[in-house]
């Protein structure tokens, strides 16, 4: 049985499947601070809660924590950065950085808006 994923646009396929990056400050969730949950665009798995999102001014949505078990970390092909993937489908989300002191958790998940969809809290 093959798992069925959501249909992706050309831009979403570039980011999620080919590990691309959307241009900085271009994503719809960069300055988005509404209560709710962010889900993987490809498989709908939950990734981040809005209360872990913070303004980093880096050009991409930033979170200092993921929903437990939702995000996998692997060494990036460049050997320097840590790539983050949806733990359910393996779709590329972005990169995680530690030690920047943006929040008390000292972690910044730098995520492409194209990798996610948002569902507001009721």
C-alpha positions as CSV (number, residue, x, y, z in Angstrom):
1,X,0.0,0.0,0.0
2,X,1.4,3.4,-1.0
3,X,0.8,6.4,1.3
4,X,-1.1,9.2,-0.5
5,X,0.3,12.6,-0.1
6,X,-1.1,16.0,-0.9
7,X,-0.6,17.4,-4.3
8,X,2.2,20.0,-4.3
9,X,2.8,23.0,-6.5
10,X,6.1,23.3,-8.5
11,X,7.5,25.7,-5.8
12,X,6.4,23.3,-3.0
13,X,8.0,20.3,-4.7
14,X,11.3,22.3,-5.1
15,X,11.4,23.0,-1.4
16,X,9.9,19.9,0.1
17,X,11.2,17.2,-2.3
18,X,14.4,18.8,-3.7
19,X,15.5,20.5,-0.4
20,X,15.3,23.9,-1.8
21,X,14.8,27.2,0.0
22,X,12.2,29.9,-0.6
23,X,13.5,33.5,-0.9
24,X,13.8,35.2,2.5
25,X,10.9,37.4,3.6
26,X,8.7,35.9,0.9
27,X,6.8,33.2,2.9
28,X,3.2,33.7,4.1
29,X,4.1,32.5,7.6
30,X,7.2,34.7,8.2
31,X,5.3,37.4,10.2
32,X,2.3,35.2,11.0
33,X,1.4,35.2,14.7
34,X,-2.1,33.6,15.0
35,X,-2.9,30.9,17.5
36,X,-3.0,27.5,16.0
37,X,-1.0,24.6,14.7
38,X,1.4,24.3,11.7
39,X,1.2,21.0,9.7
40,X,3.3,19.4,7.0
41,X,2.2,20.6,3.6
42,X,2.9,17.2,2.1
43,X,1.3,14.8,4.6
44,X,-0.7,16.9,7.1
45,X,1.3,15.7,10.1
46,X,1.4,18.2,13.0
47,X,4.8,20.0,13.3
48,X,4.7,23.1,15.4
49,X,2.3,25.0,17.8
50,X,2.0,28.7,17.4
51,X,3.2,29.3,21.0
52,X,6.7,28.1,20.0
53,X,6.9,30.6,17.1
54,X,8.9,33.8,17.6
55,X,10.0,36.8,15.5
56,X,13.7,36.2,14.6
57,X,13.7,38.6,11.7
58,X,15.8,36.1,9.7
59,X,13.3,36.0,6.7
60,X,11.7,32.6,7.5
61,X,9.3,31.4,10.2
62,X,11.1,30.5,13.4
63,X,10.2,28.1,16.1
64,X,12.1,27.2,19.3
65,X,10.3,23.8,19.8
66,X,8.6,21.2,17.7
67,X,5.7,18.9,18.7
68,X,7.4,15.9,20.2
69,X,8.3,13.2,17.6
70,X,7.2,15.4,14.6
71,X,10.6,16.6,13.3
72,X,13.7,14.6,12.4
73,X,17.2,16.1,12.3
74,X,19.9,15.0,9.9
75,X,23.3,16.4,9.0
76,X,22.9,18.6,5.9
77,X,24.7,17.7,2.7
78,X,27.0,20.7,3.3
79,X,28.2,18.9,6.5
80,X,27.8,22.1,8.6
81,X,24.1,22.6,9.2
82,X,21.4,20.4,10.6
83,X,18.5,19.8,8.2
84,X,15.0,19.3,9.7
85,X,12.5,17.0,8.0
86,X,8.9,16.0,8.7
87,X,9.3,12.8,10.7
88,X,6.2,11.3,9.1
89,X,7.0,11.7,5.4
90,X,10.6,13.0,5.2
91,X,9.7,16.3,3.5
92,X,12.3,19.0,3.8
93,X,11.3,21.8,6.3
94,X,14.5,23.8,6.7
95,X,17.3,23.9,9.2
96,X,17.8,24.1,13.0
97,X,20.3,26.3,14.7
98,X,21.4,26.3,18.3
99,X,23.3,28.7,20.5
100,X,21.9,32.0,19.0
101,X,20.1,33.0,22.2
102,X,16.9,34.2,20.5
103,X,14.8,32.4,23.2
104,X,15.4,30.6,26.5
105,X,15.3,27.3,24.6
106,X,18.3,28.6,22.6
107,X,17.0,26.8,19.5
108,X,15.7,28.2,16.2
109,X,13.9,26.0,13.7
110,X,14.2,28.0,10.5
111,X,11.3,26.7,8.4
112,X,10.1,27.4,4.8
113,X,6.5,28.6,4.7
114,X,6.1,26.5,1.6
115,X,6.7,23.3,3.7
116,X,3.8,24.1,6.0
117,X,0.1,24.9,6.2
118,X,-1.6,26.5,9.2
119,X,-4.8,25.6,11.0
120,X,-6.0,28.2,13.5
121,X,-7.3,27.3,16.9
122,X,-11.1,27.3,17.3
